[in-house]
């Protein structure tokens, strides 16, 4: 995989992608989950263009997925140049004779890089678009949460901020999320210790581009946010609140406060996948996301059809 890093980074410079398409994130995922997924990245480079499909075969599900296990919110392939180059990459992947599963693809990418498939609606990613509201307007629109935040501060809650290199802070947030929501098997993917450790490593790797916000009272963690700056956007990757403080709504109030501070930095906010009420309460925009499920036969037909058109 390291051998194609220069090509990978060159393709990233040529088109817009999220942090989940960065080589470093994908390499880390390939290593962290190597016992669950067999690496099968396909790279095609020619005078007509280049393409990379960051794929892997999931052992338990017996299907082809894109790297990232269940921790990458936005998935995509990398491609520049003629469509036949990307078609050649799909043709290579189809040789596995396994179904393809991809969650989730940004709606804007489908015409560019997924036009041979038929993705279906999956979910939305609520956002706060800084071109539609500034910090002052946002605070005015959600003044009740502002009062709630001030009440928490009067109770002794104090905000702190760390970089991703503060591994002990990151690990503590995920430990709390795993331990305090141990019964939520459907929604809490961080019951899996390996995923927690992946996020600790990802935060360390991101360094100053990873902002960790905590709301603490003494040694008690009341709420926490793990965020990543990705160009003009702050991505709110993980939200945690202490259930013992649920009556004070610290998770919602803290999300409001850091959103306001983010707008003051002239950044938009991406609350990531899921139309949850606590996100929708603050959002002023939404990004549609799609899923792709193709049988082995359908993948083969897409690859063969593309190859036929190229011929």
KOLMAR-264790 format. One record per residue (C-alpha): residue in one letter; z, y, x. Coordinates in pm, whole numbers. Layout:
<nodes>
<node><code>A</code><c3>Z</c3><c2>Y</c2><c1>X</c1></node>
...
</nodes>
This chain:
<nodes>
<node><code>X</code><c3>0</c3><c2>0</c2><c1>0</c1></node>
<node><code>X</code><c3>75</c3><c2>237</c2><c1>286</c1></node>
<node><code>X</code><c3>-284</c3><c2>200</c2><c1>405</c1></node>
<node><code>X</code><c3>-417</c3><c2>380</c2><c1>97</c1></node>
<node><code>X</code><c3>-159</c3><c2>662</c2><c1>103</c1></node>
<node><code>X</code><c3>-410</c3><c2>919</c2><c1>244</c1></node>
<node><code>X</code><c3>-663</c3><c2>836</c2><c1>-30</c1></node>
<node><code>X</code><c3>-388</c3><c2>842</c2><c1>-294</c1></node>
<node><code>X</code><c3>-270</c3><c2>1187</c2><c1>-189</c1></node>
<node><code>X</code><c3>-625</c3><c2>1320</c2><c1>-168</c1></node>
<node><code>X</code><c3>-691</c3><c2>1212</c2><c1>-528</c1></node>
<node><code>X</code><c3>-368</c3><c2>1382</c2><c1>-639</c1></node>
<node><code>X</code><c3>-491</c3><c2>1708</c2><c1>-487</c1></node>
<node><code>X</code><c3>-811</c3><c2>1691</c2><c1>-690</c1></node>
<node><code>X</code><c3>-662</c3><c2>1667</c2><c1>-1040</c1></node>
<node><code>X</code><c3>-346</c3><c2>1736</c2><c1>-1234</c1></node>
<node><code>X</code><c3>-88</c3><c2>1458</c2><c1>-1257</c1></node>
<node><code>X</code><c3>286</c3><c2>1425</c2><c1>-1307</c1></node>
<node><code>X</code><c3>545</c3><c2>1324</c2><c1>-1049</c1></node>
<node><code>X</code><c3>515</c3><c2>965</c2><c1>-1178</c1></node>
<node><code>X</code><c3>173</c3><c2>942</c2><c1>-1011</c1></node>
<node><code>X</code><c3>304</c3><c2>1046</c2><c1>-671</c1></node>
<node><code>X</code><c3>258</c3><c2>787</c2><c1>-398</c1></node>
<node><code>X</code><c3>627</c3><c2>801</c2><c1>-299</c1></node>
<node><code>X</code><c3>749</c3><c2>717</c2><c1>-652</c1></node>
<node><code>X</code><c3>505</c3><c2>428</c2><c1>-686</c1></node>
<node><code>X</code><c3>583</c3><c2>285</c2><c1>-344</c1></node>
<node><code>X</code><c3>954</c3><c2>300</c2><c1>-422</c1></node>
<node><code>X</code><c3>898</c3><c2>123</c2><c1>-755</c1></node>
<node><code>X</code><c3>684</c3><c2>-145</c2><c1>-591</c1></node>
<node><code>X</code><c3>964</c3><c2>-219</c2><c1>-345</c1></node>
<node><code>X</code><c3>1258</c3><c2>-187</c2><c1>-587</c1></node>
<node><code>X</code><c3>1116</c3><c2>-422</c2><c1>-851</c1></node>
<node><code>X</code><c3>920</c3><c2>-661</c2><c1>-629</c1></node>
<node><code>X</code><c3>1109</c3><c2>-961</c2><c1>-772</c1></node>
<node><code>X</code><c3>994</c3><c2>-870</c2><c1>-1124</c1></node>
<node><code>X</code><c3>641</c3><c2>-748</c2><c1>-1064</c1></node>
<node><code>X</code><c3>377</c3><c2>-861</c2><c1>-814</c1></node>
<node><code>X</code><c3>201</c3><c2>-564</c2><c1>-659</c1></node>
<node><code>X</code><c3>-169</c3><c2>-547</c2><c1>-741</c1></node>
<node><code>X</code><c3>-287</c3><c2>-194</c2><c1>-668</c1></node>
<node><code>X</code><c3>-666</c3><c2>-164</c2><c1>-682</c1></node>
<node><code>X</code><c3>-837</c3><c2>103</c2><c1>-471</c1></node>
<node><code>X</code><c3>-1210</c3><c2>174</c2><c1>-467</c1></node>
<node><code>X</code><c3>-1360</c3><c2>434</c2><c1>-234</c1></node>
<node><code>X</code><c3>-1729</c3><c2>511</c2><c1>-197</c1></node>
<node><code>X</code><c3>-1974</c3><c2>798</c2><c1>-152</c1></node>
<node><code>X</code><c3>-1980</c3><c2>829</c2><c1>-532</c1></node>
<node><code>X</code><c3>-1606</c3><c2>886</c2><c1>-564</c1></node>
<node><code>X</code><c3>-1273</c3><c2>706</c2><c1>-552</c1></node>
<node><code>X</code><c3>-1026</c3><c2>542</c2><c1>-790</c1></node>
<node><code>X</code><c3>-681</c3><c2>388</c2><c1>-770</c1></node>
<node><code>X</code><c3>-516</c3><c2>176</c2><c1>-1039</c1></node>
<node><code>X</code><c3>-144</c3><c2>144</c2><c1>-947</c1></node>
<node><code>X</code><c3>-111</c3><c2>-196</c2><c1>-1112</c1></node>
<node><code>X</code><c3>128</c3><c2>-489</c2><c1>-1094</c1></node>
<node><code>X</code><c3>164</c3><c2>-822</c2><c1>-1271</c1></node>
<node><code>X</code><c3>489</c3><c2>-849</c2><c1>-1468</c1></node>
<node><code>X</code><c3>632</c3><c2>-1196</c2><c1>-1415</c1></node>
<node><code>X</code><c3>831</c3><c2>-1239</c2><c1>-1737</c1></node>
<node><code>X</code><c3>574</c3><c2>-1079</c2><c1>-1967</c1></node>
<node><code>X</code><c3>278</c3><c2>-1237</c2><c1>-1785</c1></node>
<node><code>X</code><c3>69</c3><c2>-922</c2><c1>-1815</c1></node>
<node><code>X</code><c3>-76</c3><c2>-642</c2><c1>-1607</c1></node>
<node><code>X</code><c3>116</c3><c2>-313</c2><c1>-1616</c1></node>
<node><code>X</code><c3>125</c3><c2>2</c2><c1>-1409</c1></node>
<node><code>X</code><c3>398</c3><c2>40</c2><c1>-1149</c1></node>
<node><code>X</code><c3>731</c3><c2>188</c2><c1>-1249</c1></node>
<node><code>X</code><c3>881</c3><c2>-92</c2><c1>-1459</c1></node>
<node><code>X</code><c3>1016</c3><c2>92</c2><c1>-1768</c1></node>
<node><code>X</code><c3>1124</c3><c2>403</c2><c1>-1575</c1></node>
<node><code>X</code><c3>801</c3><c2>602</c2><c1>-1557</c1></node>
<node><code>X</code><c3>752</c3><c2>808</c2><c1>-1873</c1></node>
<node><code>X</code><c3>389</c3><c2>907</c2><c1>-1806</c1></node>
<node><code>X</code><c3>133</c3><c2>660</c2><c1>-1668</c1></node>
<node><code>X</code><c3>-216</c3><c2>718</c2><c1>-1537</c1></node>
<node><code>X</code><c3>-482</c3><c2>601</c2><c1>-1298</c1></node>
<node><code>X</code><c3>-624</c3><c2>821</c2><c1>-1023</c1></node>
<node><code>X</code><c3>-996</c3><c2>891</c2><c1>-1023</c1></node>
<node><code>X</code><c3>-1249</c3><c2>1137</c2><c1>-887</c1></node>
<node><code>X</code><c3>-1630</c3><c2>1121</c2><c1>-894</c1></node>
<node><code>X</code><c3>-1860</c3><c2>890</c2><c1>-1089</c1></node>
<node><code>X</code><c3>-1719</c3><c2>683</c2><c1>-1374</c1></node>
<node><code>X</code><c3>-1870</c3><c2>371</c2><c1>-1220</c1></node>
<node><code>X</code><c3>-1613</c3><c2>388</c2><c1>-941</c1></node>
<node><code>X</code><c3>-1326</c3><c2>359</c2><c1>-1190</c1></node>
<node><code>X</code><c3>-1520</c3><c2>87</c2><c1>-1374</c1></node>
<node><code>X</code><c3>-1540</c3><c2>-112</c2><c1>-1053</c1></node>
<node><code>X</code><c3>-1162</c3><c2>-90</c2><c1>-1020</c1></node>
<node><code>X</code><c3>-1110</c3><c2>-218</c2><c1>-1376</c1></node>
<node><code>X</code><c3>-1355</c3><c2>-499</c2><c1>-1306</c1></node>
<node><code>X</code><c3>-1142</c3><c2>-609</c2><c1>-1011</c1></node>
<node><code>X</code><c3>-823</c3><c2>-600</c2><c1>-1219</c1></node>
<node><code>X</code><c3>-984</c3><c2>-804</c2><c1>-1499</c1></node>
<node><code>X</code><c3>-1016</c3><c2>-1098</c2><c1>-1260</c1></node>
<node><code>X</code><c3>-648</c3><c2>-1176</c2><c1>-1323</c1></node>
<node><code>X</code><c3>-739</c3><c2>-1277</c2><c1>-1681</c1></node>
<node><code>X</code><c3>-418</c3><c2>-1126</c2><c1>-1814</c1></node>
<node><code>X</code><c3>-353</c3><c2>-870</c2><c1>-2091</c1></node>
<node><code>X</code><c3>-300</c3><c2>-505</c2><c1>-2001</c1></node>
<node><code>X</code><c3>-2</c3><c2>-304</c2><c1>-2127</c1></node>
<node><code>X</code><c3>45</c3><c2>68</c2><c1>-2052</c1></node>
<node><code>X</code><c3>318</c3><c2>298</c2><c1>-2190</c1></node>
<node><code>X</code><c3>273</c3><c2>591</c2><c1>-2206</c1></node>
<node><code>X</code><c3>-49</c3><c2>783</c2><c1>-2148</c1></node>
<node><code>X</code><c3>-71</c3><c2>1157</c2><c1>-2204</c1></node>
<node><code>X</code><c3>-317</c3><c2>1235</c2><c1>-2480</c1></node>
<node><code>X</code><c3>-514</c3><c2>1474</c2><c1>-2257</c1></node>
<node><code>X</code><c3>-589</c3><c2>1200</c2><c1>-2005</c1></node>
<node><code>X</code><c3>-760</c3><c2>961</c2><c1>-2246</c1></node>
<node><code>X</code><c3>-1103</c3><c2>1126</c2><c1>-2246</c1></node>
<node><code>X</code><c3>-1101</c3><c2>1163</c2><c1>-1870</c1></node>
<node><code>X</code><c3>-979</c3><c2>827</c2><c1>-1745</c1></node>
<node><code>X</code><c3>-922</c3><c2>593</c2><c1>-2040</c1></node>
<node><code>X</code><c3>-1239</c3><c2>646</c2><c1>-2246</c1></node>
<node><code>X</code><c3>-1337</c3><c2>276</c2><c1>-2235</c1></node>
<node><code>X</code><c3>-1012</c3><c2>176</c2><c1>-2408</c1></node>
<node><code>X</code><c3>-860</c3><c2>244</c2><c1>-2749</c1></node>
<node><code>X</code><c3>-503</c3><c2>369</c2><c1>-2699</c1></node>
<node><code>X</code><c3>-283</c3><c2>408</c2><c1>-3007</c1></node>
<node><code>X</code><c3>-6</c3><c2>661</c2><c1>-3087</c1></node>
<node><code>X</code><c3>324</c3><c2>579</c2><c1>-2921</c1></node>
<node><code>X</code><c3>566</c3><c2>874</c2><c1>-2924</c1></node>
<node><code>X</code><c3>599</c3><c2>1244</c2><c1>-2853</c1></node>
<node><code>X</code><c3>763</c3><c2>1428</c2><c1>-2567</c1></node>
<node><code>X</code><c3>941</c3><c2>1739</c2><c1>-2705</c1></node>
<node><code>X</code><c3>919</c3><c2>2046</c2><c1>-2482</c1></node>
<node><code>X</code><c3>1023</c3><c2>2408</c2><c1>-2453</c1></node>
<node><code>X</code><c3>713</c3><c2>2603</c2><c1>-2349</c1></node>
<node><code>X</code><c3>806</c3><c2>2915</c2><c1>-2150</c1></node>
<node><code>X</code><c3>489</c3><c2>3092</c2><c1>-2267</c1></node>
<node><code>X</code><c3>627</c3><c2>3082</c2><c1>-2623</c1></node>
<node><code>X</code><c3>986</c3><c2>3191</c2><c1>-2560</c1></node>
<node><code>X</code><c3>1192</c3><c2>3354</c2><c1>-2284</c1></node>
<node><code>X</code><c3>1558</c3><c2>3302</c2><c1>-2201</c1></node>
<node><code>X</code><c3>1679</c3><c2>3582</c2><c1>-2427</c1></node>
<node><code>X</code><c3>1475</c3><c2>3465</c2><c1>-2725</c1></node>
<node><code>X</code><c3>1588</c3><c2>3107</c2><c1>-2675</c1></node>
<node><code>X</code><c3>1955</c3><c2>3203</c2><c1>-2659</c1></node>
<node><code>X</code><c3>1921</c3><c2>3416</c2><c1>-2972</c1></node>
<node><code>X</code><c3>1753</c3><c2>3130</c2><c1>-3159</c1></node>
<node><code>X</code><c3>2036</c3><c2>2889</c2><c1>-3070</c1></node>
<node><code>X</code><c3>2340</c3><c2>3117</c2><c1>-3070</c1></node>
<node><code>X</code><c3>2562</c3><c2>2849</c2><c1>-3227</c1></node>
<node><code>X</code><c3>2510</c3><c2>2627</c2><c1>-2925</c1></node>
<node><code>X</code><c3>2588</c3><c2>2923</c2><c1>-2704</c1></node>
<node><code>X</code><c3>2922</c3><c2>2959</c2><c1>-2879</c1></node>
<node><code>X</code><c3>2980</c3><c2>2586</c2><c1>-2844</c1></node>
<node><code>X</code><c3>2916</c3><c2>2609</c2><c1>-2471</c1></node>
<node><code>X</code><c3>3163</c3><c2>2894</c2><c1>-2438</c1></node>
<node><code>X</code><c3>3425</c3><c2>2692</c2><c1>-2630</c1></node>
<node><code>X</code><c3>3380</c3><c2>2406</c2><c1>-2384</c1></node>
<node><code>X</code><c3>3429</c3><c2>2647</c2><c1>-2096</c1></node>
<node><code>X</code><c3>3747</c3><c2>2779</c2><c1>-2255</c1></node>
<node><code>X</code><c3>3871</c3><c2>2419</c2><c1>-2270</c1></node>
<node><code>X</code><c3>3833</c3><c2>2402</c2><c1>-1894</c1></node>
<node><code>X</code><c3>3479</c3><c2>2262</c2><c1>-1860</c1></node>
<node><code>X</code><c3>3300</c3><c2>2388</c2><c1>-1550</c1></node>
<node><code>X</code><c3>2930</c3><c2>2369</c2><c1>-1467</c1></node>
<node><code>X</code><c3>2821</c3><c2>2246</c2><c1>-1126</c1></node>
<node><code>X</code><c3>2480</c3><c2>2190</c2><c1>-969</c1></node>
<node><code>X</code><c3>2376</c3><c2>1945</c2><c1>-696</c1></node>
<node><code>X</code><c3>2055</c3><c2>1835</c2><c1>-528</c1></node>
<node><code>X</code><c3>1920</c3><c2>1482</c2><c1>-548</c1></node>
<node><code>X</code><c3>2056</c3><c2>1408</c2><c1>-202</c1></node>
<node><code>X</code><c3>2409</c3><c2>1402</c2><c1>-349</c1></node>
<node><code>X</code><c3>2378</c3><c2>1029</c2><c1>-414</c1></node>
<node><code>X</code><c3>2741</c3><c2>987</c2><c1>-516</c1></node>
<node><code>X</code><c3>2694</c3><c2>1236</c2><c1>-803</c1></node>
<node><code>X</code><c3>2372</c3><c2>1071</c2><c1>-923</c1></node>
<node><code>X</code><c3>2528</c3><c2>725</c2><c1>-907</c1></node>
<node><code>X</code><c3>2834</c3><c2>845</c2><c1>-1099</c1></node>
<node><code>X</code><c3>2620</c3><c2>978</c2><c1>-1385</c1></node>
<node><code>X</code><c3>2435</c3><c2>648</c2><c1>-1420</c1></node>
<node><code>X</code><c3>2755</c3><c2>446</c2><c1>-1385</c1></node>
<node><code>X</code><c3>2907</c3><c2>649</c2><c1>-1669</c1></node>
<node><code>X</code><c3>2594</c3><c2>608</c2><c1>-1881</c1></node>
<node><code>X</code><c3>2598</c3><c2>233</c2><c1>-1825</c1></node>
<node><code>X</code><c3>2970</c3><c2>188</c2><c1>-1885</c1></node>
<node><code>X</code><c3>3019</c3><c2>424</c2><c1>-2180</c1></node>
<node><code>X</code><c3>2710</c3><c2>306</c2><c1>-2371</c1></node>
<node><code>X</code><c3>2723</c3><c2>-63</c2><c1>-2285</c1></node>
<node><code>X</code><c3>2664</c3><c2>-167</c2><c1>-2648</c1></node>
<node><code>X</code><c3>2338</c3><c2>26</c2><c1>-2680</c1></node>
<node><code>X</code><c3>2111</c3><c2>-251</c2><c1>-2553</c1></node>
<node><code>X</code><c3>1797</c3><c2>-117</c2><c1>-2720</c1></node>
<node><code>X</code><c3>1806</c3><c2>243</c2><c1>-2594</c1></node>
<node><code>X</code><c3>2009</c3><c2>233</c2><c1>-2274</c1></node>
<node><code>X</code><c3>1775</c3><c2>98</c2><c1>-2007</c1></node>
<node><code>X</code><c3>2039</c3><c2>179</c2><c1>-1746</c1></node>
<node><code>X</code><c3>2252</c3><c2>-117</c2><c1>-1841</c1></node>
<node><code>X</code><c3>2038</c3><c2>-272</c2><c1>-1567</c1></node>
<node><code>X</code><c3>2205</c3><c2>-189</c2><c1>-1234</c1></node>
<node><code>X</code><c3>1874</c3><c2>-216</c2><c1>-1047</c1></node>
<node><code>X</code><c3>1731</c3><c2>70</c2><c1>-1250</c1></node>
<node><code>X</code><c3>2034</c3><c2>284</c2><c1>-1174</c1></node>
<node><code>X</code><c3>1988</c3><c2>222</c2><c1>-803</c1></node>
<node><code>X</code><c3>1620</c3><c2>308</c2><c1>-832</c1></node>
<node><code>X</code><c3>1709</c3><c2>647</c2><c1>-981</c1></node>
<node><code>X</code><c3>1960</c3><c2>712</c2><c1>-702</c1></node>
<node><code>X</code><c3>1683</c3><c2>643</c2><c1>-450</c1></node>
<node><code>X</code><c3>1427</c3><c2>851</c2><c1>-644</c1></node>
<node><code>X</code><c3>1667</c3><c2>1146</c2><c1>-659</c1></node>
<node><code>X</code><c3>1736</c3><c2>1120</c2><c1>-286</c1></node>
<node><code>X</code><c3>1364</c3><c2>1104</c2><c1>-216</c1></node>
<node><code>X</code><c3>1299</c3><c2>1414</c2><c1>-431</c1></node>
<node><code>X</code><c3>1575</c3><c2>1604</c2><c1>-255</c1></node>
<node><code>X</code><c3>1572</c3><c2>1974</c2><c1>-344</c1></node>
<node><code>X</code><c3>1315</c3><c2>1909</c2><c1>-620</c1></node>
<node><code>X</code><c3>1583</c3><c2>1710</c2><c1>-806</c1></node>
<node><code>X</code><c3>1849</c3><c2>1923</c2><c1>-973</c1></node>
<node><code>X</code><c3>2163</c3><c2>1747</c2><c1>-1094</c1></node>
<node><code>X</code><c3>2375</c3><c2>1943</c2><c1>-1341</c1></node>
<node><code>X</code><c3>2726</c3><c2>1839</c2><c1>-1439</c1></node>
<node><code>X</code><c3>2987</c3><c2>1968</c2><c1>-1680</c1></node>
<node><code>X</code><c3>3327</c3><c2>1867</c2><c1>-1550</c1></node>
<node><code>X</code><c3>3695</c3><c2>1913</c2><c1>-1622</c1></node>
<node><code>X</code><c3>3889</c3><c2>1820</c2><c1>-1314</c1></node>
<node><code>X</code><c3>3763</c3><c2>1478</c2><c1>-1207</c1></node>
<node><code>X</code><c3>3628</c3><c2>1399</c2><c1>-1556</c1></node>
<node><code>X</code><c3>3252</c3><c2>1408</c2><c1>-1616</c1></node>
<node><code>X</code><c3>3196</c3><c2>1556</c2><c1>-1962</c1></node>
<node><code>X</code><c3>2816</c3><c2>1581</c2><c1>-1948</c1></node>
<node><code>X</code><c3>2540</c3><c2>1539</c2><c1>-1692</c1></node>
<node><code>X</code><c3>2167</c3><c2>1602</c2><c1>-1654</c1></node>
<node><code>X</code><c3>1929</c3><c2>1453</c2><c1>-1400</c1></node>
<node><code>X</code><c3>1620</c3><c2>1673</c2><c1>-1375</c1></node>
<node><code>X</code><c3>1310</c3><c2>1699</c2><c1>-1155</c1></node>
<node><code>X</code><c3>1102</c3><c2>2009</c2><c1>-1087</c1></node>
<node><code>X</code><c3>736</c3><c2>1916</c2><c1>-1122</c1></node>
<node><code>X</code><c3>514</c3><c2>2219</c2><c1>-1067</c1></node>
<node><code>X</code><c3>579</c3><c2>2474</c2><c1>-1346</c1></node>
<node><code>X</code><c3>796</c3><c2>2227</c2><c1>-1540</c1></node>
<node><code>X</code><c3>1151</c3><c2>2096</c2><c1>-1517</c1></node>
<node><code>X</code><c3>1158</c3><c2>1740</c2><c1>-1646</c1></node>
<node><code>X</code><c3>1490</c3><c2>1646</c2><c1>-1808</c1></node>
<node><code>X</code><c3>1491</c3><c2>1281</c2><c1>-1711</c1></node>
<node><code>X</code><c3>1844</c3><c2>1168</c2><c1>-1804</c1></node>
<node><code>X</code><c3>2103</c3><c2>1318</c2><c1>-2039</c1></node>
<node><code>X</code><c3>2460</c3><c2>1193</c2><c1>-2045</c1></node>
<node><code>X</code><c3>2771</c3><c2>1296</c2><c1>-2237</c1></node>
<node><code>X</code><c3>3121</c3><c2>1153</c2><c1>-2242</c1></node>
<node><code>X</code><c3>3174</c3><c2>989</c2><c1>-2586</c1></node>
<node><code>X</code><c3>3541</c3><c2>1090</c2><c1>-2580</c1></node>
<node><code>X</code><c3>3422</c3><c2>1451</c2><c1>-2611</c1></node>
<node><code>X</code><c3>3165</c3><c2>1377</c2><c1>-2883</c1></node>
<node><code>X</code><c3>3328</c3><c2>1610</c2><c1>-3137</c1></node>
<node><code>X</code><c3>3252</c3><c2>1901</c2><c1>-2905</c1></node>
<node><code>X</code><c3>2881</c3><c2>1803</c2><c1>-2872</c1></node>
<node><code>X</code><c3>2881</c3><c2>1853</c2><c1>-2493</c1></node>
<node><code>X</code><c3>2543</c3><c2>1684</c2><c1>-2445</c1></node>
<node><code>X</code><c3>2362</c3><c2>1913</c2><c1>-2687</c1></node>
<node><code>X</code><c3>2543</c3><c2>2226</c2><c1>-2569</c1></node>
<node><code>X</code><c3>2479</c3><c2>2148</c2><c1>-2203</c1></node>
<node><code>X</code><c3>2111</c3><c2>2072</c2><c1>-2267</c1></node>
<node><code>X</code><c3>2085</c3><c2>2412</c2><c1>-2438</c1></node>
<node><code>X</code><c3>2252</c3><c2>2590</c2><c1>-2147</c1></node>
<node><code>X</code><c3>2039</c3><c2>2434</c2><c1>-1873</c1></node>
<node><code>X</code><c3>1726</c3><c2>2491</c2><c1>-2081</c1></node>
<node><code>X</code><c3>1812</c3><c2>2861</c2><c1>-2102</c1></node>
<node><code>X</code><c3>1872</c3><c2>2873</c2><c1>-1727</c1></node>
<node><code>X</code><c3>1541</c3><c2>2694</c2><c1>-1669</c1></node>
<node><code>X</code><c3>1354</c3><c2>2952</c2><c1>-1876</c1></node>
<node><code>X</code><c3>1521</c3><c2>3222</c2><c1>-1667</c1></node>
<node><code>X</code><c3>1361</c3><c2>3053</c2><c1>-1363</c1></node>
<node><code>X</code><c3>1022</c3><c2>3090</c2><c1>-1537</c1></node>
<node><code>X</code><c3>989</c3><c2>2714</c2><c1>-1581</c1></node>
<node><code>X</code><c3>903</c3><c2>2517</c2><c1>-1895</c1></node>
<node><code>X</code><c3>1121</c3><c2>2225</c2><c1>-2005</c1></node>
<node><code>X</code><c3>1001</c3><c2>1872</c2><c1>-2068</c1></node>
<node><code>X</code><c3>1256</c3><c2>1662</c2><c1>-2256</c1></node>
<node><code>X</code><c3>1049</c3><c2>1347</c2><c1>-2193</c1></node>
<node><code>X</code><c3>966</c3><c2>1060</c2><c1>-2425</c1></node>
<node><code>X</code><c3>1124</c3><c2>1037</c2><c1>-2770</c1></node>
<node><code>X</code><c3>1153</c3><c2>1243</c2><c1>-3089</c1></node>
<node><code>X</code><c3>1532</c3><c2>1246</c2><c1>-3084</c1></node>
<node><code>X</code><c3>1712</c3><c2>1500</c2><c1>-3302</c1></node>
<node><code>X</code><c3>1899</c3><c2>1658</c2><c1>-3011</c1></node>
<node><code>X</code><c3>1565</c3><c2>1731</c2><c1>-2840</c1></node>
<node><code>X</code><c3>1380</c3><c2>1848</c2><c1>-3152</c1></node>
<node><code>X</code><c3>1660</c3><c2>2094</c2><c1>-3228</c1></node>
<node><code>X</code><c3>1564</c3><c2>2292</c2><c1>-2917</c1></node>
<node><code>X</code><c3>1193</c3><c2>2216</c2><c1>-2868</c1></node>
<node><code>X</code><c3>912</c3><c2>2457</c2><c1>-2955</c1></node>
<node><code>X</code><c3>627</c3><c2>2224</c2><c1>-2855</c1></node>
<node><code>X</code><c3>548</c3><c2>1855</c2><c1>-2826</c1></node>
<node><code>X</code><c3>321</c3><c2>1638</c2><c1>-2612</c1></node>
<node><code>X</code><c3>157</c3><c2>1336</c2><c1>-2785</c1></node>
<node><code>X</code><c3>179</c3><c2>1011</c2><c1>-2589</c1></node>
<node><code>X</code><c3>-24</c3><c2>694</c2><c1>-2635</c1></node>
<node><code>X</code><c3>17</c3><c2>325</c2><c1>-2561</c1></node>
<node><code>X</code><c3>-247</c3><c2>77</c2><c1>-2456</c1></node>
<node><code>X</code><c3>-243</c3><c2>-293</c2><c1>-2534</c1></node>
<node><code>X</code><c3>-556</c3><c2>-481</c2><c1>-2438</c1></node>
<node><code>X</code><c3>-598</c3><c2>-858</c2><c1>-2436</c1></node>
<node><code>X</code><c3>-739</c3><c2>-1028</c2><c1>-2128</c1></node>
<node><code>X</code><c3>-1067</c3><c2>-1066</c2><c1>-2318</c1></node>
<node><code>X</code><c3>-1076</c3><c2>-699</c2><c1>-2412</c1></node>
<node><code>X</code><c3>-1006</c3><c2>-594</c2><c1>-2056</c1></node>
<node><code>X</code><c3>-1284</c3><c2>-823</c2><c1>-1936</c1></node>
<node><code>X</code><c3>-1524</c3><c2>-678</c2><c1>-2195</c1></node>
<node><code>X</code><c3>-1439</c3><c2>-323</c2><c1>-2090</c1></node>
<node><code>X</code><c3>-1499</c3><c2>-410</c2><c1>-1726</c1></node>
<node><code>X</code><c3>-1819</c3><c2>-601</c2><c1>-1800</c1></node>
<node><code>X</code><c3>-1950</c3><c2>-336</c2><c1>-2036</c1></node>
<node><code>X</code><c3>-1885</c3><c2>-65</c2><c1>-1783</c1></node>
<node><code>X</code><c3>-2053</c3><c2>-270</c2><c1>-1514</c1></node>
<node><code>X</code><c3>-2355</c3><c2>-325</c2><c1>-1741</c1></node>
<node><code>X</code><c3>-2389</c3><c2>47</c2><c1>-1808</c1></node>
<node><code>X</code><c3>-2368</c3><c2>116</c2><c1>-1437</c1></node>
<node><code>X</code><c3>-2649</c3><c2>-136</c2><c1>-1374</c1></node>
</nodes>
